């Protein structure tokens, strides 16, 4: 799991879909959702940076990270029915 996937997983459980970056990094660490290649956990600065690098998923206001789009929870496109079938 990537760091931004872990962030999405935590944020989607919150009613406001928003949390301070420190709380978010602590939850990721406590639930062991993401580790860096060297085995350490992502810190608050990395969570902030990832939120800024993925503006299509997150808003960052300097303190709070907010989930604005959940790429893993998108409704499936409905099939179009064509009549008569060819």
BELGITA-V95178 format. One record per run of one state. SS is the DSSP state (H for helix, E for strand, - for the rest). FROM is the first residue (numbers start at 1). TO is the last residue. Records with the same first field share a line. If there is no record, write none. Layout:
SS->FROM-TO, FROM-TO
//
This chain:
-->1-2, 12-17, 31-43, 54-57, 61-63, 68-86
H->3-11, 21-30, 44-53
E->18-20, 58-60, 64-67
//
